[in-house]
Amino acid sequence: LALLTLYYINYKFFKKLAPYLAILGIGLLSLVFVPSLSLTYAASKSWINLGFITLQPSEIIKLVLIIYLAYWFDKHKDKQKDNNTNTGYRYHKPKSKISFGQLPALCLVGLIFGLILAKPDIGTLLVLIFITASIWFIAEGKIRYFVLTGVVVLVLIGVAINIAPYRMQRVNVFLHP
């Protein structure tokens, strides 16, 4: 039923809602840390109980992240100079088509990653990293910003794994089945 409903909605509708969806998604992720609303399963604060519904905000944030990053890159692609402009220099290095505004987008993604890591939910974090990387490469974002963010995220994941012994056990089971 949901797929049929979404089929008839013009995708530009989601483009208008993207900033508000990002705020809503971060708000829902933050509600997990409110003790009277959060439900804890297996040492992970992944669910919120709103009384009339129980939901997992990390599932919602996956869709919100796709919509928001697509909106962000589409919005800022026109602010960049034409990639095919010939400057007359023989060794002209072409600029990325989309470089304006990537750091604010990465800050938002970093906030989402931080909230997911604090829950802690490493599996969802890895899915979000894959989603972000895919959209980043499709949108031809600057690699250096993404690599820098990736290094920070890997360090934080390493710290999170070393803090909790059960995470290291899960990594060992993954590496040595």
N, C-alpha and C positions, 0 to 999 in steps of 0.2 A: 504494500500500500504506500509506504514511504517512497519507494523508488518511482512508482507511477506519479505520485505528487510532484516529486523533484523533476521528473521528465518534462512536465508542462511549465516549469518555472524558468524564465529566462535567466541565464547565468549572470547577466549584468546586475540583476537584483542582489546577488551575493557580493558583488563588487562594491555596492553602496553600503552594505552591512558589515564589510570586513573589519573596519576599525572597532566597531561596536561588538562584534563577535570576539575579537581578540581581548577586549576588556572583560567581557562576560566569561570567556574561557579562563583568564587569569584569576578572575574573582572566584570562579568555581574551584579552581585548583587551590586557592587560598583557604576556602571554606573547610578543606580537609584538615587544617590545623586548628580549627575551632573545636575544643573538646566536646561540647554538647552536640555537635553535628556529625563528627567523624566516627566512622566505624573502622576498627582495626582487625585485620585478618593476617595471620602469620607475620607479625611484626611490621606490617605495611599499612599505612593509613591511606587506603586507596578509595574508600567509599564515603559518601556523605548521605545522611538521612535528613531529608527535608520535611519529614512527617507524612506527606502524601506520596512521596516517591523516594526510592533509594537509587542513587546513580554513582557511576564511576567517572569523575571529571576527566581523567586521562584519556578516556575513549573519545570524549567530546573534543578535547584539545587537539587530537590528531587531525580531525576534519577542519577545525578552526585554523590550525597552522597551515594547512594546504591552501585554504581560502585566503588567509592573510598574506602569506608570502607571494602568492600569485598576484594579489592586488598590489602589494608593495612594489614588486618588480615592474609590473605593468605601469604603475603610476609614475615611476622615476625613469623609465627608459627614454622618454622624450626630452629629458633635461640634459642628457649627455650629447656631446657633439657627434656628428655623423662619423661612423667608424671608417667610412671609405674616403674621407677627405685626404687629398694628397697635399702634403706640406712641402714637397719639393726636396725633402731630405732622402738620401739614398737608403739609409738604415732606419727609417722611421718605424718605430714600434707602435703598432696599432693599439689604441686604448680599448678596454673592455666596453662593450655596448652599454653595460649597466654598471656604473660605479658610484653614481651620486646616491647618497643616502643608504649605503649598505651597512654602515656601522650602526645607525639606529635600529635597523632591522635585526642585526645581530644581537644588539642589546635586548630586544624583545625576546628573541629566541633564547638568549642566555638566561633571561628571567624565567622563562618556561622550563628550560632544562634544570635550572636551580631548584625550582619548586618540585619538579618530578624527582630529582635526586634527593631532596630532603624528605620525601615521603617514606621510605626509599623504594623506588621501583626501577631497577636497572634495565629490565626488559623493555618497558615502555620507553625509557630514555633512549635505548638503542634504536627502537623503531622511529622515534622522533628525529634522531640524528640521521637515519637513512632518508626519511622524508625531506628533511632540510637539505641534505647533500644533493638529493635528486633534483629538487626545485632549483637549487643554486646553480648546478651545472646546466640545466635546461635553459635557465635565464641568463647564462653566461656571466655570472657574478665574478668579482675579483677573487682569484684563488688565494692570494696572500691573506685576505681577511678571514677567509674560511679556514685556512690552515692554522692561523693563529688561534682562532676560536676552537678548532679541533684539538690543538695541543692543550689548551686550557681545560677543555672537557675531558680529555684523556687523563690529565693529571688529577682532576677531581674524581673521576671514576676510580683511578688507582688508589686515591686516598680513601674513598668510600669502601672499596674492597678490603683494604688493610684495616679499617676500623672495625668491621664486623666479620668475624671468622666464618660465618655461614656463607657469605658471598664468595670467599676464597674457595670453599668447598664446592660451590656451584660452578665456579670457573674451572676447577680441576675436573669435575665430572664432565663438563663440556669439552675440555681438551683431551681427556682420557676416558672415553665412554666405557 
